[in-house]
Amino acid sequence: MSDACDPFRPSPFGNPPPSLTPMTDRIRITIDGTPLVVAEYTTVAAALALHGRAAARRSVTGEARAAFCGMGVCHECRVAIDGRAHVLACQTLCRDGLVVETAR
């Protein structure tokens, strides 16, 4: 086998990427009064989806709206976080004690 194909050869680009092991640190958040436990560094939009609450708000016609683009462009994932309205859930990381209110 040539050196170019050897998977155990040290990378010429420096250190290998960080380990891809699952995150073990968990934090507690509250969504619409329900306490939840999520992995550290989870976005609020992901926490909503993971716990079956994809809809973050209602449109002016009452239609349920959820995160669409996941990068802060569409603004469909707006929620209230710690009493502050219109925060983008897809751009906000969960932290311990975070309180999220959706428009249910």
N, CA, C and O atoms as a GROMACS GRO file, in nm:
protein
  416
    1MET      N    1   0.085  -0.117   0.000
    1MET     CA    2   0.000   0.000   0.000
    1MET      C    3   0.090   0.124   0.000
    1MET      O    4   0.191   0.127   0.070
    2SER      N    5   0.053   0.224  -0.078
    2SER     CA    6   0.134   0.346  -0.084
    2SER      C    7   0.105   0.433   0.037
    2SER      O    8   0.000   0.421   0.100
    3ASP      N    9   0.200   0.522   0.068
    3ASP     CA   10   0.181   0.614   0.181
    3ASP      C   11   0.059   0.704   0.163
    3ASP      O   12  -0.005   0.741   0.261
    4ALA      N   13   0.027   0.739   0.039
    4ALA     CA   14  -0.085   0.830   0.013
    4ALA      C   15  -0.218   0.769   0.055
    4ALA      O   16  -0.312   0.843   0.086
    5CYS      N   17  -0.229   0.636   0.055
    5CYS     CA   18  -0.356   0.571   0.088
    5CYS      C   19  -0.359   0.519   0.231
    5CYS      O   20  -0.460   0.463   0.273
    6ASP      N   21  -0.253   0.536   0.305
    6ASP     CA   22  -0.245   0.483   0.441
    6ASP      C   23  -0.327   0.570   0.536
    6ASP      O   24  -0.290   0.684   0.562
    7PRO      N   25  -0.440   0.518   0.591
    7PRO     CA   26  -0.524   0.599   0.680
    7PRO      C   27  -0.458   0.630   0.814
    7PRO      O   28  -0.505   0.718   0.886
    8PHE      N   29  -0.349   0.558   0.848
    8PHE     CA   30  -0.284   0.580   0.976
    8PHE      C   31  -0.164   0.673   0.966
    8PHE      O   32  -0.099   0.703   1.066
    9ARG      N   33  -0.136   0.719   0.846
    9ARG     CA   34  -0.026   0.812   0.824
    9ARG      C   35  -0.064   0.949   0.883
    9ARG      O   36  -0.178   0.991   0.865
   10PRO      N   37   0.026   1.018   0.951
   10PRO     CA   38  -0.006   1.151   1.004
   10PRO      C   39  -0.048   1.247   0.893
   10PRO      O   40   0.008   1.244   0.783
   11SER      N   41  -0.144   1.331   0.922
   11SER     CA   42  -0.193   1.427   0.823
   11SER      C   43  -0.088   1.534   0.796
   11SER      O   44  -0.025   1.584   0.889
   12PRO      N   45  -0.068   1.571   0.668
   12PRO     CA   46   0.025   1.679   0.638
   12PRO      C   47  -0.034   1.816   0.673
   12PRO      O   48   0.035   1.918   0.664
   13PHE      N   49  -0.160   1.818   0.712
   13PHE     CA   50  -0.228   1.945   0.741
   13PHE      C   51  -0.233   1.979   0.889
   13PHE      O   52  -0.301   2.074   0.928
   14GLY      N   53  -0.164   1.906   0.972
   14GLY     CA   54  -0.161   1.938   1.115
   14GLY      C   55  -0.245   1.842   1.196
   14GLY      O   56  -0.260   1.725   1.160
   15ASN      N   57  -0.298   1.890   1.304
   15ASN     CA   58  -0.372   1.808   1.398
   15ASN      C   59  -0.501   1.754   1.335
   15ASN      O   60  -0.560   1.819   1.249
   16PRO      N   61  -0.544   1.636   1.378
   16PRO     CA   62  -0.670   1.582   1.327
   16PRO      C   63  -0.788   1.662   1.383
   16PRO      O   64  -0.772   1.735   1.480
   17PRO      N   65  -0.905   1.649   1.322
   17PRO     CA   66  -1.022   1.721   1.373
   17PRO      C   67  -1.056   1.673   1.513
   17PRO      O   68  -1.019   1.563   1.551
   18PRO      N   69  -1.127   1.755   1.590
   18PRO     CA   70  -1.164   1.713   1.725
   18PRO      C   71  -1.252   1.588   1.720
   18PRO      O   72  -1.314   1.557   1.619
   19SER      N   73  -1.254   1.519   1.830
   19SER     CA   74  -1.331   1.396   1.840
   19SER      C   75  -1.478   1.423   1.809
   19SER      O   76  -1.531   1.528   1.844
   20LEU      N   77  -1.541   1.329   1.746
   20LEU     CA   78  -1.683   1.343   1.713
   20LEU      C   79  -1.770   1.265   1.810
   20LEU      O   80  -1.880   1.223   1.775
   21THR      N   81  -1.722   1.245   1.930
   21THR     CA   82  -1.800   1.173   2.030
   21THR      C   83  -1.918   1.258   2.073
   21THR      O   84  -1.910   1.381   2.070
   22PRO      N   85  -2.028   1.194   2.113
   22PRO     CA   86  -2.146   1.269   2.155
   22PRO      C   87  -2.117   1.359   2.274
   22PRO      O   88  -2.034   1.327   2.360
   23MET      N   89  -2.185   1.472   2.278
   23MET     CA   90  -2.171   1.563   2.391
   23MET      C   91  -2.235   1.499   2.514
   23MET      O   92  -2.343   1.442   2.505
   24THR      N   93  -2.169   1.509   2.627
   24THR     CA   94  -2.223   1.448   2.748
   24THR      C   95  -2.276   1.552   2.845
   24THR      O   96  -2.356   1.518   2.932
   25ASP      N   97  -2.234   1.677   2.832
   25ASP     CA   98  -2.282   1.779   2.924
   25ASP      C   99  -2.427   1.813   2.890
   25ASP      O  100  -2.460   1.840   2.774
   26ARG      N  101  -2.511   1.810   2.990
   26ARG     CA  102  -2.653   1.838   2.972
   26ARG      C  103  -2.689   1.963   3.050
   26ARG      O  104  -2.632   1.991   3.155
   27ILE      N  105  -2.785   2.038   2.997
   27ILE     CA  106  -2.833   2.158   3.064
   27ILE      C  107  -2.984   2.154   3.071
   27ILE      O  108  -3.050   2.083   2.994
   28ARG      N  109  -3.039   2.229   3.164
   28ARG     CA  110  -3.185   2.234   3.183
   28ARG      C  111  -3.239   2.365   3.128
   28ARG      O  112  -3.188   2.473   3.158
   29ILE      N  113  -3.344   2.353   3.046
   29ILE     CA  114  -3.412   2.470   2.995
   29ILE      C  115  -3.562   2.452   3.019
   29ILE      O  116  -3.606   2.343   3.055
   30THR      N  117  -3.638   2.557   2.998
   30THR     CA  118  -3.783   2.549   3.011
   30THR      C  119  -3.844   2.602   2.883
   30THR      O  120  -3.812   2.713   2.839
   31ILE      N  121  -3.934   2.522   2.822
   31ILE     CA  122  -4.005   2.565   2.703
   31ILE      C  123  -4.154   2.564   2.734
   31ILE      O  124  -4.211   2.459   2.764
   32ASP      N  125  -4.216   2.680   2.728
   32ASP     CA  126  -4.359   2.696   2.757
   32ASP      C  127  -4.397   2.632   2.890
   32ASP      O  128  -4.501   2.567   2.902
   33GLY      N  129  -4.312   2.651   2.989
   33GLY     CA  130  -4.340   2.601   3.124
   33GLY      C  131  -4.300   2.457   3.149
   33GLY      O  132  -4.312   2.408   3.261
   34THR      N  133  -4.254   2.387   3.046
   34THR     CA  134  -4.213   2.247   3.061
   34THR      C  135  -4.062   2.238   3.073
   34THR      O  136  -3.991   2.279   2.982
   35PRO      N  137  -4.013   2.184   3.184
   35PRO     CA  138  -3.867   2.170   3.198
   35PRO      C  139  -3.815   2.059   3.107
   35PRO      O  140  -3.876   1.952   3.096
   36LEU      N  141  -3.701   2.085   3.042
   36LEU     CA  142  -3.641   1.990   2.951
   36LEU      C  143  -3.491   1.984   2.976
   36LEU      O  144  -3.432   2.079   3.029
   37VAL      N  145  -3.430   1.874   2.937
   37VAL     CA  146  -3.285   1.859   2.945
   37VAL      C  147  -3.234   1.840   2.802
   37VAL      O  148  -3.283   1.754   2.729
   38VAL      N  149  -3.136   1.920   2.764
   38VAL     CA  150  -3.077   1.911   2.630
   38VAL      C  151  -2.925   1.910   2.641
   38VAL      O  152  -2.869   1.945   2.744
   39ALA      N  153  -2.861   1.868   2.533
   39ALA     CA  154  -2.715   1.870   2.529
   39ALA      C  155  -2.666   2.014   2.520
   39ALA      O  156  -2.728   2.099   2.458
   40GLU      N  157  -2.553   2.038   2.584
   40GLU     CA  158  -2.491   2.169   2.576
   40GLU      C  159  -2.462   2.201   2.429
   40GLU      O  160  -2.432   2.111   2.351
   41TYR      N  161  -2.472   2.327   2.391
   41TYR     CA  162  -2.448   2.377   2.255
   41TYR      C  163  -2.561   2.342   2.157
   41TYR      O  164  -2.542   2.351   2.036
   42THR      N  165  -2.677   2.303   2.207
   42THR     CA  166  -2.793   2.281   2.123
   42THR      C  167  -2.859   2.416   2.098
   42THR      O  168  -2.871   2.497   2.190
   43THR      N  169  -2.902   2.442   1.974
   43THR     CA  170  -2.974   2.566   1.949
   43THR      C  171  -3.116   2.552   2.004
   43THR      O  172  -3.165   2.441   2.024
   44VAL      N  173  -3.179   2.665   2.029
   44VAL     CA  174  -3.316   2.663   2.079
   44VAL      C  175  -3.408   2.598   1.975
   44VAL      O  176  -3.498   2.524   2.012
   45ALA      N  177  -3.386   2.626   1.847
   45ALA     CA  178  -3.468   2.564   1.742
   45ALA      C  179  -3.455   2.412   1.744
   45ALA      O  180  -3.554   2.341   1.730
   46ALA      N  181  -3.334   2.363   1.763
   46ALA     CA  182  -3.313   2.218   1.771
   46ALA      C  183  -3.379   2.160   1.895
   46ALA      O  184  -3.438   2.052   1.889
   47ALA      N  185  -3.371   2.231   2.007
   47ALA     CA  186  -3.436   2.184   2.129
   47ALA      C  187  -3.588   2.176   2.110
   47ALA      O  188  -3.652   2.081   2.156
   48LEU      N  189  -3.645   2.276   2.042
   48LEU     CA  190  -3.788   2.272   2.013
   48LEU      C  191  -3.822   2.148   1.930
   48LEU      O  192  -3.916   2.076   1.962
   49ALA      N  193  -3.746   2.124   1.825
   49ALA     CA  194  -3.772   2.010   1.736
   49ALA      C  195  -3.750   1.877   1.807
   49ALA      O  196  -3.830   1.784   1.790
   50LEU      N  197  -3.643   1.867   1.884
   50LEU     CA  198  -3.614   1.742   1.954
   50LEU      C  199  -3.723   1.704   2.053
   50LEU      O  200  -3.742   1.585   2.082
   51HIS      N  201  -3.792   1.802   2.104
   51HIS     CA  202  -3.896   1.774   2.203
   51HIS      C  203  -4.036   1.790   2.147
   51HIS      O  204  -4.132   1.812   2.221
   52GLY      N  205  -4.048   1.777   2.014
   52GLY     CA  206  -4.179   1.773   1.951
   52GLY      C  207  -4.253   1.904   1.946
   52GLY      O  208  -4.375   1.904   1.934
   53ARG      N  209  -4.183   2.014   1.954
   53ARG     CA  210  -4.247   2.145   1.950
   53ARG      C  211  -4.189   2.227   1.836
   53ARG      O  212  -4.130   2.332   1.858
   54ALA      N  213  -4.206   2.178   1.714
   54ALA     CA  214  -4.144   2.244   1.600
   54ALA      C  215  -4.198   2.385   1.580
   54ALA      O  216  -4.121   2.475   1.545
   55ALA      N  217  -4.326   2.407   1.599
   55ALA     CA  218  -4.385   2.540   1.578
   55ALA      C  219  -4.337   2.636   1.685
   55ALA      O  220  -4.353   2.612   1.805
   56ALA      N  221  -4.280   2.745   1.640
   56ALA     CA  222  -4.227   2.844   1.733
   56ALA      C  223  -4.322   2.963   1.748
   56ALA      O  224  -4.322   3.030   1.852
   57ARG      N  225  -4.401   2.989   1.645
   57ARG     CA  226  -4.489   3.106   1.648
   57ARG      C  227  -4.607   3.083   1.556
   57ARG      O  228  -4.618   2.978   1.493
   58ARG      N  229  -4.695   3.180   1.548
   58ARG     CA  230  -4.811   3.176   1.458
   58ARG      C  231  -4.801   3.293   1.360
   58ARG      O  232  -4.755   3.402   1.395
   59SER      N  233  -4.843   3.269   1.237
   59SER     CA  234  -4.845   3.376   1.137
   59SER      C  235  -4.962   3.468   1.168
   59SER      O  236  -5.040   3.442   1.259
   60VAL      N  237  -4.975   3.576   1.093
   60VAL     CA  238  -5.085   3.670   1.116
   60VAL      C  239  -5.220   3.605   1.087
   60VAL      O  240  -5.323   3.653   1.134
   61THR      N  241  -5.221   3.496   1.010
   61THR     CA  242  -5.346   3.424   0.982
   61THR      C  243  -5.368   3.306   1.077
   61THR      O  244  -5.465   3.233   1.063
   62GLY      N  245  -5.277   3.289   1.174
   62GLY     CA  246  -5.290   3.184   1.273
   62GLY      C  247  -5.223   3.053   1.238
   62GLY      O  248  -5.235   2.955   1.312
   63GLU      N  249  -5.152   3.049   1.127
   63GLU     CA  250  -5.083   2.929   1.083
   63GLU      C  251  -4.956   2.906   1.166
   63GLU      O  252  -4.882   3.000   1.193
   64ALA      N  253  -4.934   2.781   1.206
   64ALA     CA  254  -4.814   2.748   1.283
   64ALA      C  255  -4.690   2.767   1.196
   64ALA      O  256  -4.688   2.725   1.080
   65ARG      N  257  -4.586   2.829   1.251
   65ARG     CA  258  -4.461   2.856   1.178
   65ARG      C  259  -4.345   2.795   1.258
   65ARG      O  260  -4.347   2.795   1.381
   66ALA      N  261  -4.246   2.743   1.186
   66ALA     CA  262  -4.131   2.681   1.250
   66ALA      C  263  -4.003   2.724   1.178
   66ALA      O  264  -4.009   2.791   1.075
   67ALA      N  265  -3.890   2.686   1.233
   67ALA     CA  266  -3.762   2.717   1.170
   67ALA      C  267  -3.761   2.663   1.029
   67ALA      O  268  -3.799   2.548   1.006
   68PHE      N  269  -3.718   2.745   0.934
   68PHE     CA  270  -3.718   2.705   0.794
   68PHE      C  271  -3.576   2.700   0.739
   68PHE      O  272  -3.533   2.598   0.686
   69CYS      N  273  -3.503   2.809   0.753
   69CYS     CA  274  -3.370   2.815   0.692
   69CYS      C  275  -3.260   2.768   0.787
   69CYS      O  276  -3.159   2.715   0.742
   70GLY      N  277  -3.279   2.786   0.915
   70GLY     CA  278  -3.178   2.743   1.012
   70GLY      C  279  -3.055   2.830   1.018
   70GLY      O  280  -2.956   2.792   1.081
   71MET      N  281  -3.059   2.946   0.951
   71MET     CA  282  -2.940   3.033   0.953
   71MET      C  283  -2.975   3.179   0.978
   71MET      O  284  -2.892   3.266   0.953
   72GLY      N  285  -3.096   3.207   1.027
   72GLY     CA  286  -3.131   3.342   1.068
   72GLY      C  287  -3.182   3.434   0.961
   72GLY      O  288  -3.196   3.554   0.984
   73VAL      N  289  -3.209   3.382   0.842
   73VAL     CA  290  -3.254   3.467   0.732
   73VAL      C  291  -3.406   3.481   0.729
   73VAL      O  292  -3.457   3.590   0.708
   74CYS      N  293  -3.478   3.371   0.750
   74CYS     CA  294  -3.623   3.373   0.730
   74CYS      C  295  -3.702   3.430   0.848
   74CYS      O  296  -3.814   3.477   0.828
   75HIS      N  297  -3.648   3.428   0.967
   75HIS     CA  298  -3.711   3.480   1.089
   75HIS      C  299  -3.838   3.405   1.127
   75HIS      O  300  -3.921   3.458   1.201
   76GLU      N  301  -3.855   3.284   1.078
   76GLU     CA  302  -3.974   3.204   1.111
   76GLU      C  303  -3.965   3.142   1.250
   76GLU      O  304  -4.066   3.095   1.303
   77CYS      N  305  -3.847   3.139   1.308
   77CYS     CA  306  -3.827   3.070   1.436
   77CYS      C  307  -3.828   3.165   1.556
   77CYS      O  308  -3.775   3.131   1.662
   78ARG      N  309  -3.887   3.282   1.541
   78ARG     CA  310  -3.884   3.380   1.652
   78ARG      C  311  -3.958   3.328   1.774
   78ARG      O  312  -4.069   3.275   1.764
   79VAL      N  313  -3.895   3.343   1.889
   79VAL     CA  314  -3.952   3.306   2.018
   79VAL      C  315  -3.917   3.414   2.120
   79VAL      O  316  -3.838   3.504   2.091
   80ALA      N  317  -3.974   3.404   2.237
   80ALA     CA  318  -3.934   3.491   2.349
   80ALA      C  319  -3.838   3.411   2.436
   80ALA      O  320  -3.869   3.299   2.476
   81ILE      N  321  -3.724   3.469   2.465
   81ILE     CA  322  -3.624   3.402   2.550
   81ILE      C  323  -3.595   3.493   2.669
   81ILE      O  324  -3.553   3.607   2.654
   82ASP      N  325  -3.618   3.437   2.787
   82ASP     CA  326  -3.600   3.511   2.912
   82ASP      C  327  -3.673   3.645   2.908
   82ASP      O  328  -3.622   3.746   2.956
   83GLY      N  329  -3.794   3.646   2.850
   83GLY     CA  330  -3.877   3.765   2.845
   83GLY      C  331  -3.848   3.859   2.730
   83GLY      O  332  -3.920   3.958   2.713
   84ARG      N  333  -3.747   3.832   2.652
   84ARG     CA  334  -3.712   3.918   2.538
   84ARG      C  335  -3.776   3.861   2.411
   84ARG      O  336  -3.745   3.749   2.371
   85ALA      N  337  -3.863   3.936   2.348
   85ALA     CA  338  -3.940   3.889   2.232
   85ALA      C  339  -3.856   3.891   2.104
   85ALA      O  340  -3.755   3.960   2.094
   86HIS      N  341  -3.902   3.814   2.007
   86HIS     CA  342  -3.848   3.812   1.870
   86HIS      C  343  -3.700   3.771   1.862
   86HIS      O  344  -3.624   3.827   1.783
   87VAL      N  345  -3.661   3.675   1.943
   87VAL     CA  346  -3.525   3.621   1.938
   87VAL      C  347  -3.526   3.503   1.841
   87VAL      O  348  -3.617   3.421   1.844
   88LEU      N  349  -3.426   3.494   1.756
   88LEU     CA  350  -3.419   3.385   1.659
   88LEU      C  351  -3.370   3.256   1.728
   88LEU      O  352  -3.257   3.248   1.776
   89ALA      N  353  -3.458   3.157   1.730
   89ALA     CA  354  -3.426   3.030   1.797
   89ALA      C  355  -3.314   2.956   1.728
   89ALA      O  356  -3.238   2.884   1.793
   90CYS      N  357  -3.302   2.972   1.596
   90CYS     CA  358  -3.198   2.898   1.523
   90CYS      C  359  -3.059   2.957   1.546
   90CYS      O  360  -2.959   2.892   1.516
   91GLN      N  361  -3.052   3.077   1.598
   91GLN     CA  362  -2.924   3.144   1.618
   91GLN      C  363  -2.886   3.155   1.766
   91GLN      O  364  -2.785   3.216   1.800
   92THR      N  365  -2.968   3.097   1.853
   92THR     CA  366  -2.947   3.109   1.997
   92THR      C  367  -2.914   2.974   2.057
   92THR      O  368  -2.990   2.878   2.042
   93LEU      N  369  -2.800   2.966   2.126
   93LEU     CA  370  -2.763   2.842   2.193
   93LEU      C  371  -2.831   2.834   2.329
   93LEU      O  372  -2.846   2.933   2.399
   94CYS      N  373  -2.872   2.712   2.364
   94CYS     CA  374  -2.931   2.690   2.496
   94CYS      C  375  -2.824   2.708   2.602
   94CYS      O  376  -2.707   2.674   2.581
   95ARG      N  377  -2.865   2.759   2.715
   95ARG     CA  378  -2.777   2.767   2.831
   95ARG      C  379  -2.859   2.727   2.952
   95ARG      O  380  -2.982   2.733   2.949
   96ASP      N  381  -2.794   2.687   3.056
   96ASP     CA  382  -2.864   2.637   3.174
   96ASP      C  383  -2.957   2.745   3.230
   96ASP      O  384  -2.916   2.859   3.251
   97GLY      N  385  -3.082   2.708   3.254
   97GLY     CA  386  -3.180   2.798   3.311
   97GLY      C  387  -3.257   2.881   3.209
   97GLY      O  388  -3.341   2.962   3.249
   98LEU      N  389  -3.231   2.865   3.082
   98LEU     CA  390  -3.297   2.941   2.976
   98LEU      C  391  -3.448   2.916   2.978
   98LEU      O  392  -3.493   2.802   2.992
   99VAL      N  393  -3.526   3.023   2.963
   99VAL     CA  394  -3.671   3.012   2.959
   99VAL      C  395  -3.718   3.058   2.822
   99VAL      O  396  -3.696   3.173   2.782
  100VAL      N  397  -3.784   2.966   2.748
  100VAL     CA  398  -3.831   2.991   2.612
  100VAL      C  399  -3.983   2.991   2.612
  100VAL      O  400  -4.046   2.903   2.670
  101GLU      N  401  -4.040   3.092   2.545
  101GLU     CA  402  -4.185   3.096   2.529
  101GLU      C  403  -4.216   3.103   2.380
  101GLU      O  404  -4.170   3.192   2.310
  102THR      N  405  -4.295   3.008   2.334
  102THR     CA  406  -4.339   3.010   2.194
  102THR      C  407  -4.477   3.073   2.188
  102THR      O  408  -4.538   3.101   2.292
  103ALA      N  409  -4.526   3.096   2.066
  103ALA     CA  410  -4.660   3.152   2.050
  103ALA      C  411  -4.766   3.044   2.049
  103ALA      O  412  -4.884   3.072   2.022
  104ARG      N  413  -4.726   2.921   2.077
  104ARG     CA  414  -4.815   2.804   2.080
  104ARG      C  415  -4.916   2.813   1.971
  104ARG      O  416  -5.000   2.724   1.958
   0.00000   0.00000   0.00000
